[in-house]
């Protein structure tokens, strides 16, 4: 059993720093936040654009920290002094990860990372003690923090990786040392950082190049970019998709928030899926499970889908609200609009959408926002409200496509008022937008309106 307890002296040695007082003190947890620190933690004093972690050293020791990694000493307690605290966190996480010979699946993609991660972890839990990325802790700080939670009882780790510039996933793979990898799909996202869809694909492909010898790559057979990645990989490949080793035979929305999914070779499953696009995430989870001897899928997948943070179904007044406000890019908005179109509802009720700006699209922003307006028209949206710098492009394209009522409204409260004005019994509303647009404010405003 590999260790998950260290001494301050060992930590200093791992970080190639000077020895500290109280070097024999042991710890098994680290923290980067004094608000949640627990007695015995080692505090990593990370700094950002708006804060300096070194200013919180006294608070960390007052909260029970047994030591700290910082850029300077502090009289409040023993400090391991380094030049770059974030790099030190990554260095320690990399060392800790290498202590454990467990399978580690690294997961990335333009859409569906978190949903897939949760489904994979749920399926594998019948055979392993699974560690997974919590929430969207998928960056250069979140990944190390997840790796440091590996312990002797951990049998499998599922690590989500996000990126908004080239080289980021390659760097994360150096820490994670993945034995398996998957890319959900490649789509226009973070184009300000990547520049083109080709560069997005190249960056996502870093996860395949980061696989250790004897690795496994799960390939989305329905995504041309993923298939190209597979062509350059000479290790084990498992294809999932409409024409994969694990194939989707059908996915039918049979009731609000419910889908009947038939997958070869596991058969038919009744799952709480509101979005047909999530069938791809189900396929990936089944592919991973089958490779590791899992035989029960429907129960774990049902629990994972029901507990997901994406695509929440809310009843507000006479409305059914599809809350997918967490984030957005062109592929995820298109998938959400498909879900709105497929939603079974009698008597042709209003099908409304409140869409916030899709951020970080660079020079392609105007074109991609117009395409979303066109997609909304094809999806049968009857009322469209958009906010953000390119809202006019979305609305103009929607009107040209035949959306009966489409307007730019920049204030979330006013969007809610407009929705209430047009909503009737059985009405549907999709709320979607990039994180920075805070589209959840539309939902809060709707709750207020109907509460009164």
C-alpha positions as CSV (number, residue, x, y, z in Angstrom):
1,X,0.0,0.0,0.0
2,X,1.5,3.3,-1.0
3,X,1.6,6.1,1.5
4,X,-0.7,9.0,1.8
5,X,1.0,10.5,4.9
6,X,4.1,12.6,4.7
7,X,6.3,14.7,7.0
8,X,7.2,18.3,6.5
9,X,10.8,17.2,6.0
10,X,9.7,14.8,3.2
11,X,7.7,17.6,1.6
12,X,10.6,20.0,1.7
13,X,12.8,17.3,0.1
14,X,10.2,16.6,-2.7
15,X,10.1,20.3,-3.4
16,X,13.9,20.7,-3.2
17,X,13.5,23.4,-0.6
18,X,15.4,24.1,2.6
19,X,14.5,21.9,5.6
20,X,12.1,23.4,8.1
21,X,11.6,23.4,11.8
22,X,9.2,20.7,13.1
23,X,10.2,18.5,10.1
24,X,8.9,15.4,11.8
25,X,5.4,16.7,11.8
26,X,3.1,14.5,9.7
27,X,0.2,15.5,7.5
28,X,-2.2,13.8,5.0
29,X,-4.1,16.7,3.6
30,X,-3.4,20.0,1.9
31,X,-5.5,23.1,1.6
32,X,-5.4,26.3,-0.6
33,X,-8.2,28.0,1.2
34,X,-8.1,29.3,4.8
35,X,-11.9,29.3,5.0
36,X,-12.0,25.5,4.8
37,X,-8.7,24.5,6.4
38,X,-8.7,21.7,8.9
39,X,-6.3,21.0,11.8
40,X,-3.2,19.3,10.5
41,X,-3.4,20.5,6.9
42,X,-0.5,21.9,5.0
43,X,-1.5,25.3,3.5
44,X,-0.3,26.1,0.0
45,X,-0.3,29.9,-0.2
46,X,-1.3,30.3,-3.9
47,X,-1.5,33.8,-5.3
48,X,-3.6,35.2,-8.1
49,X,-4.2,38.5,-9.9
50,X,-6.3,39.9,-7.0
51,X,-4.8,38.2,-4.0
52,X,-1.5,37.1,-2.4
53,X,-1.7,33.9,-0.5
54,X,1.2,34.8,1.6
55,X,-1.0,37.4,3.3
56,X,-3.1,34.6,4.7
57,X,-0.4,32.6,6.4
58,X,-1.3,33.8,9.9
59,X,-4.9,32.9,9.3
60,X,-3.9,29.4,8.0
61,X,-1.9,28.6,11.1
62,X,-4.7,30.0,13.3
63,X,-7.0,27.6,11.6
64,X,-4.8,24.7,12.5
65,X,-2.4,24.3,9.6
66,X,0.7,22.3,10.7
67,X,2.9,23.9,8.0
68,X,2.7,26.0,4.8
69,X,4.3,26.2,1.4
70,X,4.9,29.9,0.6
71,X,7.2,32.4,-1.0
72,X,8.4,33.7,2.4
73,X,8.7,32.7,6.0
74,X,6.1,33.6,8.6
75,X,6.5,33.7,12.4
76,X,3.1,32.0,12.8
77,X,4.4,28.6,11.9
78,X,6.9,26.5,9.8
79,X,7.0,27.5,6.2
80,X,8.6,25.7,3.3
81,X,9.8,28.5,1.1
82,X,9.6,28.2,-2.7
83,X,9.8,30.5,-5.7
84,X,6.5,29.4,-7.2
85,X,3.8,27.9,-5.0
86,X,1.6,26.7,-7.8
87,X,4.4,24.8,-9.4
88,X,5.3,23.4,-6.0
89,X,1.7,22.1,-5.6
90,X,1.9,20.5,-9.0
91,X,5.3,19.0,-8.2
92,X,4.0,17.5,-5.0
93,X,0.9,16.1,-6.7
94,X,3.0,14.5,-9.4
95,X,5.2,12.8,-6.9
96,X,2.2,11.6,-4.9
97,X,0.5,10.3,-8.1
98,X,3.6,8.3,-9.0
99,X,3.4,6.5,-5.7
100,X,0.2,4.7,-6.8
101,X,0.1,2.0,-9.5
102,X,-3.7,2.5,-10.2
103,X,-5.5,2.9,-13.4
104,X,-6.1,6.6,-14.1
105,X,-8.5,7.8,-16.8
106,X,-7.9,11.3,-18.1
107,X,-10.9,12.9,-19.8
108,X,-11.3,16.1,-21.9
109,X,-13.5,17.4,-24.7
110,X,-15.3,20.6,-25.8
111,X,-18.6,19.4,-24.2
112,X,-19.8,16.7,-21.8
113,X,-16.7,16.3,-19.7
114,X,-18.4,16.6,-16.3
115,X,-21.4,14.5,-17.3
116,X,-19.2,11.8,-18.7
117,X,-16.9,11.9,-15.7
118,X,-19.7,11.4,-13.3
119,X,-21.2,8.5,-15.3
120,X,-17.9,6.7,-15.7
121,X,-17.2,7.0,-12.0
122,X,-20.7,5.7,-11.1
123,X,-20.4,2.7,-13.4
124,X,-16.9,1.8,-12.1
125,X,-18.0,2.1,-8.5
126,X,-19.4,-1.4,-8.6
127,X,-15.9,-2.8,-8.8
128,X,-13.5,-0.1,-7.6
129,X,-13.2,2.6,-4.9
130,X,-13.3,5.5,-7.4
131,X,-11.8,8.9,-7.0
132,X,-13.1,11.5,-9.4
133,X,-12.7,15.2,-10.0
134,X,-15.1,17.2,-7.9
135,X,-17.2,19.7,-9.7
136,X,-15.1,21.3,-12.5
137,X,-11.8,21.2,-10.6
138,X,-10.2,20.4,-14.0
139,X,-7.4,23.0,-14.3
140,X,-3.7,23.4,-13.3
141,X,-4.8,23.8,-9.7
142,X,-7.8,21.6,-9.5
143,X,-6.1,18.5,-11.0
144,X,-3.2,18.5,-8.5
145,X,-5.7,18.9,-5.6
146,X,-7.6,15.9,-6.9
147,X,-4.4,13.8,-7.3
148,X,-3.4,14.5,-3.7
149,X,-6.7,12.8,-2.6
150,X,-5.5,9.4,-3.9
151,X,-5.0,7.1,-1.0
152,X,-4.2,3.4,-0.4
153,X,-7.8,2.3,-0.8
154,X,-8.3,4.2,-4.1
155,X,-8.7,1.6,-6.9
156,X,-9.4,3.9,-9.9
157,X,-9.2,7.6,-10.6
158,X,-11.2,9.6,-13.2
159,X,-9.6,13.0,-13.8
160,X,-11.3,15.7,-15.8
161,X,-9.1,18.1,-17.8
162,X,-10.1,21.5,-19.2
163,X,-8.0,23.8,-21.3
164,X,-8.2,27.2,-23.0
165,X,-4.8,27.3,-24.6
166,X,-2.4,24.9,-26.3
167,X,0.0,22.9,-24.1
168,X,-2.3,23.0,-21.0
169,X,-3.5,19.4,-21.3
170,X,0.0,18.2,-22.1
171,X,1.2,19.8,-18.8
172,X,-1.7,18.2,-16.9
173,X,-0.8,14.8,-18.3
174,X,2.7,15.2,-17.0
175,X,1.1,15.4,-13.5
176,X,-1.7,12.9,-13.9
177,X,0.3,10.1,-15.8
178,X,-2.9,8.7,-17.4
179,X,-3.1,5.1,-18.2
180,X,-6.4,5.6,-20.1
181,X,-7.8,8.6,-22.0
182,X,-11.0,9.8,-23.6
183,X,-12.1,12.9,-25.6
184,X,-15.9,13.4,-25.6
185,X,-15.9,15.5,-28.8
186,X,-14.2,18.5,-30.4
187,X,-16.1,21.6,-31.1
188,X,-15.6,25.4,-31.4
189,X,-14.8,26.6,-27.9
190,X,-12.2,29.0,-26.4
191,X,-11.3,30.1,-29.9
192,X,-9.7,33.2,-28.5
193,X,-7.1,31.0,-27.0
194,X,-6.9,28.4,-29.7
195,X,-7.6,30.4,-32.9
196,X,-9.2,27.6,-34.9
197,X,-11.1,24.3,-34.6
198,X,-8.0,22.6,-35.9
199,X,-6.0,24.0,-33.0
200,X,-8.8,22.9,-30.5
201,X,-8.4,19.3,-31.9
202,X,-4.7,19.5,-31.6
203,X,-4.9,20.6,-28.0
204,X,-7.4,18.0,-27.0
205,X,-5.2,15.4,-28.8
206,X,-2.5,16.2,-26.2
207,X,-4.3,13.8,-23.9
208,X,-3.7,10.9,-26.2
209,X,0.0,11.8,-26.6
210,X,0.2,11.9,-22.8
211,X,-0.9,8.3,-22.4
212,X,1.6,5.9,-20.7
213,X,2.8,2.8,-22.5
214,X,0.1,0.2,-22.8
215,X,-2.6,2.7,-22.5
216,X,-6.2,2.7,-23.7
217,X,-7.9,5.4,-25.8
218,X,-11.7,5.5,-25.9
219,X,-12.6,7.0,-29.3
220,X,-15.8,8.9,-30.2
221,X,-16.4,7.2,-33.6
222,X,-19.0,9.9,-34.5
223,X,-16.4,12.8,-34.2
224,X,-14.0,13.2,-37.1
225,X,-11.4,14.8,-35.0
226,X,-11.4,12.0,-32.4
227,X,-11.1,9.5,-35.2
228,X,-8.1,11.3,-36.5
229,X,-6.5,11.3,-33.1
230,X,-7.1,7.5,-33.0
231,X,-5.4,7.0,-36.3
232,X,-2.1,8.3,-34.8
233,X,-2.3,6.2,-31.7
234,X,-0.8,2.7,-31.8
235,X,-2.1,1.4,-28.4
236,X,-5.5,-0.2,-27.5
237,X,-8.5,1.7,-28.9
238,X,-12.1,1.2,-28.1
239,X,-14.6,3.0,-30.3
240,X,-18.0,4.2,-29.1
241,X,-20.7,5.8,-31.2
242,X,-23.3,5.0,-33.8
243,X,-20.8,2.7,-35.5
244,X,-18.5,1.9,-32.6
245,X,-17.5,-1.2,-30.7
246,X,-20.1,0.1,-28.3
247,X,-22.9,1.4,-30.5
248,X,-26.0,3.5,-30.0
249,X,-28.9,1.8,-31.7
250,X,-31.5,4.3,-30.6
251,X,-32.2,7.1,-28.2
252,X,-35.9,8.1,-27.8
253,X,-37.2,10.8,-25.4
254,X,-40.3,8.9,-24.1
255,X,-41.4,11.4,-21.4
256,X,-40.2,14.7,-20.1
257,X,-36.7,14.1,-18.7
258,X,-36.7,10.4,-19.7
259,X,-35.1,8.6,-22.5
260,X,-35.1,5.0,-23.7
261,X,-31.6,4.2,-24.8
262,X,-30.6,1.0,-26.6
263,X,-26.9,0.2,-26.7
264,X,-25.1,-2.8,-28.3
265,X,-24.1,-4.9,-26.5
266,X,-25.8,-4.1,-23.2
267,X,-29.4,-3.7,-24.4
268,X,-32.1,-1.2,-23.4
269,X,-32.0,1.2,-20.5
270,X,-34.5,3.7,-19.2
271,X,-32.6,6.8,-18.0
272,X,-33.4,10.3,-16.8
273,X,-31.9,12.1,-19.8
274,X,-33.4,15.3,-21.0
275,X,-30.9,15.9,-23.7
276,X,-30.4,13.4,-26.5
277,X,-26.8,14.4,-26.9
278,X,-26.1,12.9,-23.4
279,X,-26.4,9.5,-25.0
280,X,-22.8,9.9,-26.1
281,X,-21.8,10.3,-22.5
282,X,-23.7,7.1,-21.7
283,X,-21.9,5.3,-24.5
284,X,-18.5,6.3,-23.2
285,X,-19.3,5.2,-19.6
286,X,-20.5,1.9,-20.9
287,X,-17.3,1.5,-23.0
288,X,-15.2,2.1,-19.9
289,X,-17.3,-0.2,-17.8
290,X,-17.3,-3.1,-20.2
291,X,-13.5,-2.8,-20.6
292,X,-13.2,-3.3,-16.8
293,X,-15.7,-6.1,-16.3
294,X,-18.7,-4.1,-15.2
295,X,-22.1,-5.9,-15.8
296,X,-24.6,-3.6,-14.2
297,X,-25.2,-0.2,-16.0
298,X,-28.7,1.0,-15.7
299,X,-28.9,1.6,-12.0
300,X,-25.5,3.5,-11.7
301,X,-26.2,5.5,-14.9
302,X,-29.7,6.4,-13.6
303,X,-28.3,7.7,-10.3
304,X,-25.5,9.7,-12.1
305,X,-27.9,11.3,-14.6
306,X,-30.3,12.2,-11.8
307,X,-27.7,13.8,-9.6
308,X,-25.9,15.7,-12.4
309,X,-25.4,19.5,-12.1
310,X,-26.2,20.0,-15.8
311,X,-29.6,20.1,-17.4
312,X,-31.7,20.5,-14.3
313,X,-35.5,20.4,-14.9
314,X,-37.4,23.0,-12.8
315,X,-41.1,23.7,-12.4
316,X,-41.6,27.5,-12.0
317,X,-45.2,28.7,-12.2
318,X,-46.8,27.2,-15.3
319,X,-43.4,26.7,-16.9
320,X,-41.1,23.8,-17.2
321,X,-37.6,25.3,-17.2
322,X,-34.6,23.5,-18.6
323,X,-31.8,25.0,-16.6
324,X,-28.5,24.5,-18.5
325,X,-27.2,27.9,-17.4
326,X,-23.9,26.7,-16.1
327,X,-21.9,27.3,-19.3
328,X,-22.1,27.4,-23.1
329,X,-20.3,27.0,-26.4
330,X,-21.8,26.4,-29.8
331,X,-21.9,22.6,-29.5
332,X,-23.6,22.6,-26.1
333,X,-26.1,25.3,-27.1
334,X,-27.0,23.3,-30.2
335,X,-27.5,20.2,-28.1
336,X,-29.7,22.1,-25.6
337,X,-31.8,23.4,-28.5
338,X,-32.2,19.8,-29.8
339,X,-33.4,18.8,-26.3
340,X,-35.9,21.6,-26.4
341,X,-37.2,20.4,-29.7
342,X,-37.4,16.8,-28.6
343,X,-39.2,17.6,-25.4
344,X,-42.6,15.8,-25.5
345,X,-45.3,18.3,-24.7
346,X,-49.0,18.3,-25.7
347,X,-51.0,21.1,-27.4
348,X,-48.0,22.8,-29.0
349,X,-47.1,25.0,-26.0
350,X,-44.7,27.9,-26.2
351,X,-41.1,26.7,-26.6
352,X,-38.9,29.6,-25.4
353,X,-35.2,30.1,-25.1
354,X,-33.2,32.6,-23.1
355,X,-29.7,32.6,-24.4
356,X,-26.6,34.4,-23.1
357,X,-23.5,35.2,-25.0
358,X,-21.1,32.4,-25.8
359,X,-17.8,33.9,-24.7
360,X,-14.2,33.4,-25.9
361,X,-15.1,32.7,-29.6
362,X,-12.7,35.3,-31.1
363,X,-13.2,36.3,-34.7
364,X,-15.7,33.5,-35.2
365,X,-18.1,34.9,-32.7
366,X,-20.5,36.7,-35.1
367,X,-20.8,33.7,-37.4
368,X,-21.3,31.2,-34.6
369,X,-23.9,33.3,-32.9
370,X,-25.8,33.6,-36.2
371,X,-25.7,29.8,-36.5
372,X,-27.3,29.5,-33.1
373,X,-30.1,31.7,-34.2
374,X,-30.6,29.6,-37.3
375,X,-30.5,26.4,-35.1
376,X,-33.1,27.9,-32.8
377,X,-35.4,28.4,-35.7
378,X,-34.9,24.8,-36.9
379,X,-35.6,23.5,-33.4
380,X,-39.1,25.1,-33.4
381,X,-38.3,27.8,-30.8
382,X,-41.4,30.2,-30.7
383,X,-39.9,32.9,-28.5
384,X,-36.2,33.7,-28.3
385,X,-34.5,36.2,-25.9
386,X,-30.8,36.9,-26.2
387,X,-28.3,39.0,-24.3
388,X,-24.7,39.9,-24.8
389,X,-22.5,41.6,-27.4
390,X,-23.6,39.3,-30.2
391,X,-27.2,39.0,-29.3
392,X,-28.3,41.0,-32.4
393,X,-26.6,38.4,-34.6
394,X,-28.5,35.5,-32.9
395,X,-31.8,37.4,-33.0
396,X,-31.5,38.5,-36.7
397,X,-30.7,35.0,-37.8
398,X,-33.6,33.6,-35.7
399,X,-36.0,36.0,-37.3
400,X,-34.8,35.2,-40.8
401,X,-35.3,31.5,-39.9
402,X,-38.9,32.1,-38.9
403,X,-38.9,32.4,-35.1
404,X,-42.2,34.2,-34.4
405,X,-40.9,36.3,-31.5
406,X,-37.2,37.1,-31.1
407,X,-35.7,40.1,-29.3
408,X,-32.6,41.4,-27.6
409,X,-33.1,41.9,-23.9
410,X,-29.9,42.6,-21.9
411,X,-31.4,42.7,-18.4
412,X,-32.1,39.3,-16.8
413,X,-35.0,40.7,-14.9
414,X,-36.6,42.0,-18.1
415,X,-36.0,38.6,-19.8
416,X,-37.9,37.0,-17.0
417,X,-40.7,39.5,-17.3
418,X,-41.0,38.8,-21.0
419,X,-41.0,35.1,-20.5
420,X,-43.8,35.5,-17.9
421,X,-45.8,37.6,-20.4
422,X,-45.7,34.9,-23.1
423,X,-45.8,31.8,-20.9
424,X,-48.9,29.7,-20.9
425,X,-49.8,26.3,-19.4
426,X,-47.3,23.7,-20.4
427,X,-44.8,26.2,-21.7
428,X,-41.1,25.3,-22.0
429,X,-38.1,27.5,-21.4
430,X,-34.4,26.7,-22.0
431,X,-31.9,28.9,-20.2
432,X,-28.3,28.7,-21.5
433,X,-25.2,30.9,-21.6
434,X,-21.6,31.2,-20.8
435,X,-20.6,31.3,-17.1
436,X,-19.7,35.0,-17.3
437,X,-23.3,35.9,-18.4
438,X,-24.8,34.6,-15.2
439,X,-28.0,33.4,-16.9
440,X,-29.1,31.8,-13.6
441,X,-30.2,35.3,-12.7
442,X,-33.1,34.8,-15.2
443,X,-34.2,31.8,-13.3
444,X,-34.0,33.7,-9.9
445,X,-36.0,36.5,-11.4
446,X,-38.7,34.1,-12.7
447,X,-39.0,32.5,-9.2
448,X,-39.5,36.0,-7.7
449,X,-42.2,36.9,-10.3
450,X,-44.2,33.7,-9.8
451,X,-43.7,33.8,-6.0
452,X,-45.7,37.1,-6.0
